[in-house]
Amino acid sequence: MRTPIHTAIVELLAKNPSGLTDKEIYVKLREQYEELSFNQLMRILLKLEINGIVRVTRYQKETMKVELLT
């Protein structure tokens, strides 16, 4: 059984304490979850941010930085 995507995101961010960009997360997750679209990832990140698990900040013009809050 596969790990839920939101759990995989948290685990990925835990391994990268300085944070990752949204595009880096997407590329890493696509290896395991081929059906994942970028829009789905953005919705999951929004839910994680609302629940106080991650912080999403604008990093560059079209890139966001995602950091785990612990």
N, C-alpha and C positions, 0 to 999 in steps of 0.2 A: 504494500500500500504506500502511495506517495504522500509526502508531507504537504499539508495545505499551503497554498501560495503565500498567504500572509505570514505563516510561521517561517517559511523559507526566506522571506524578506528580512524578518527580524534576525534570523540566524546569520544571514549574509552581512547585515549591518553590524552584528556583534563581532564578526571576524575583521571588520574594517572600522575601527573606532573613530577614525577621522571623517567617516561618511563616504558616500558614493553619489555620483550623479544619477538622475533618473535613467539616463541612457545606459550607463554601466550596469545598473540593476537589471534593466530589460535584457541586455545582451547575456548576462550571466544566467538569468532565469529561463531564457529561451532554450538553453541547452537541455533543461529538464522538462520544461512545459512548452512544447511546440505550439499548443493551441492558444497560448497567451498573446493577447493583442496589447499594444501600447496603451490604448484607452482603458482596458481592464486594469492594467498596472496602475494607471493614474487614479482610478476609482479606489483601488485597494489602498494606495498611499494616502488618499484623502481620509478614508475610514481610520487608518492607523494614526493619522495626525489628529483627528477629532477625538480619538480615544486616548491621546496623550502618550502614545508609544514612540512616535517619531516626530522630528521637526523637519519641515520641508521649507527651504528658502530659495529664492531666485538667485542663481549662481552667475549666469551669464544671460544674454538676451533670450535664448530659448532653451536654457538648461536649468534644472533645479538640483540643488544639493539636498540629500536626505541623510539625516543623522538620527541615530538611536538615542532616545532619552532614557537614562537609567540613573 
